[in-house]
Amino acid sequence: MEITKEENQKLQLAQQIFKVQELAKEQAEFTLGRKLTDKSWKASQRRNTKYNVYSVKHLFHEPKNKLKPKFTFADVAKHAAKKARRQQSRKQDNDFRVAKLFRDNKNSYRIEKVREYKYNKFNTTRSE
C-alpha cells in the first residue's frame, strides 16, 4: 500500500521532531502505526529526497549593509609611525671589509677528489 499525503506529512513532522535528515524504516513504521513494504518504503524515500544545490552565487553579491572598519585612521597612522621608527632604528649594514672587495674569486675555492666509485649495474661513477 502506498503512503498517502497525510502519512507523508506525519513522516515529515517526525523528521522535524527527531531532528534528523531521514527516518529509518522502523521509525517510519512506528510513526505511521503500520508495517511498510519494501516497495512502498523505497518509493517514499525517493519522493522525500531533496536535491541540495551547492551554489557559489552568494559569494559574488555585494553585502547589503556596508561594514564599518573596526579601526580608526589615527590607529593606522600610529602603526605606520611605529613601523618607520623600527626600520630607522635598525643598524644599516654599510660596513665592507677591504679583504672582500679585493679578493680573487677564481681562487676562492678548490675541489679535491678523494675517492671515485664505479657502479657497473648502472654504468655510472661517483666521486667524493
Secondary structure, DSSP 8 states (H G I E B T S, - for coil): ----HHHHHHHHHHHHHHT-SS--HHHHHHHHTS---HHHHHHHHHHH--------GGGGS--SS----SS-HHHHHHHHHHHHHHHHHS-------HHHHT--GGGS-------EEEETTTTEEEE-
